[in-house]
Amino acid sequence: MFEIGHGEHGSIAFTGRLDAAQCAKAQAFLDAQPAPAEFDFAGLEYISSAGLGVLLKAHKRLLAGGGKLRLVNVNHHIHDIFKYSGFDQLFDVNRPG
């Protein structure tokens, strides 16, 4: 199961598993938003390489406007995926305390 919606303080909240089967849903939601800069991953359990592509597209959109994508509440497993893929160098990644 995957859900995406508005979180607190203007963030975009992700819940469940962002895999290839859910990328179109995520991309359609993000394309309809005015360049969201913060993604809350508190409820995100898994992200595939296809999901990373969705994040990369959002990041490029923000870069064009001078911003940078911020990811908050990133669990250990997803942080490792970012680290091994080098995406931790692209995004501002914050893990919970």
C-alpha positions as CSV (number, residue, x, y, z in Angstrom):
1,M,0.0,0.0,0.0
2,F,1.2,3.5,-0.8
3,E,-0.2,6.9,0.1
4,I,1.0,10.4,-0.6
5,G,-0.6,13.6,0.6
6,H,-0.1,16.9,2.4
7,G,1.8,16.7,5.7
8,E,2.5,19.3,8.4
9,H,4.0,22.6,7.6
10,G,3.6,22.3,3.9
11,S,5.5,19.0,3.6
12,I,4.5,16.1,1.4
13,A,4.0,12.9,3.4
14,F,4.8,9.5,2.0
15,T,3.4,6.3,3.5
16,G,4.0,2.7,2.6
17,R,6.1,1.4,-0.3
18,L,7.1,3.7,-3.2
19,D,7.9,1.1,-5.9
20,A,7.5,1.0,-9.7
21,A,3.7,0.2,-9.3
22,Q,3.2,3.4,-7.3
23,C,5.4,5.8,-9.2
24,A,2.7,7.1,-11.6
25,K,0.5,8.0,-8.6
26,A,3.3,9.7,-6.8
27,Q,4.5,11.6,-9.9
28,A,0.9,12.8,-10.7
29,F,0.5,14.1,-7.2
30,L,3.9,15.9,-7.2
31,D,3.3,17.4,-10.6
32,A,0.1,19.0,-9.4
33,Q,2.0,20.7,-6.4
34,P,3.7,24.0,-6.6
35,A,7.3,22.7,-6.2
36,P,7.2,21.1,-2.7
37,A,10.6,21.4,-1.0
38,E,10.1,19.0,1.9
39,F,9.1,15.3,1.9
40,D,8.3,13.6,5.1
41,F,9.2,9.9,5.0
42,A,8.1,9.0,8.6
43,G,5.6,6.5,7.1
44,L,7.7,5.4,4.1
45,E,8.8,1.7,4.5
46,Y,10.5,1.1,1.2
47,I,11.7,2.9,-2.0
48,S,12.8,1.3,-5.2
49,S,15.0,2.6,-7.9
50,A,11.9,3.8,-9.8
51,G,10.9,5.7,-6.6
52,L,14.3,7.3,-6.6
53,G,13.6,8.5,-10.1
54,V,10.5,10.3,-8.8
55,L,12.6,12.0,-6.2
56,L,15.2,13.0,-8.7
57,K,12.6,14.6,-11.0
58,A,11.2,16.6,-8.0
59,H,14.8,17.6,-7.1
60,K,15.6,18.8,-10.6
61,R,12.4,20.9,-10.6
62,L,13.5,22.6,-7.4
63,L,17.0,23.1,-8.6
64,A,15.7,25.0,-11.6
65,G,14.1,27.4,-9.1
66,G,17.1,27.7,-6.9
67,G,15.9,25.3,-4.2
68,K,16.9,21.9,-2.8
69,L,14.8,18.9,-1.8
70,R,14.8,18.2,1.9
71,L,13.9,14.7,3.1
72,V,12.9,14.4,6.8
73,N,12.2,11.5,9.1
74,V,14.1,9.1,6.9
75,N,14.4,5.7,8.5
76,H,17.7,3.7,8.7
77,H,16.9,1.4,5.8
78,I,15.9,4.1,3.4
79,H,18.9,6.2,4.5
80,D,21.2,3.3,3.6
81,I,19.6,3.2,0.1
82,F,20.4,6.9,-0.3
83,K,23.9,6.4,0.9
84,Y,24.7,3.4,-1.3
85,S,23.2,5.1,-4.4
86,G,24.9,8.4,-3.7
87,F,21.6,10.2,-3.4
88,D,22.5,11.4,0.1
89,Q,24.8,13.8,-1.7
90,L,22.0,15.2,-3.7
91,F,19.3,15.8,-1.1
92,D,19.3,17.3,2.4
93,V,18.5,14.0,4.3
94,N,17.5,14.2,8.0
95,R,17.0,11.1,10.1
96,P,14.8,11.1,13.2
97,G,16.7,11.8,16.5
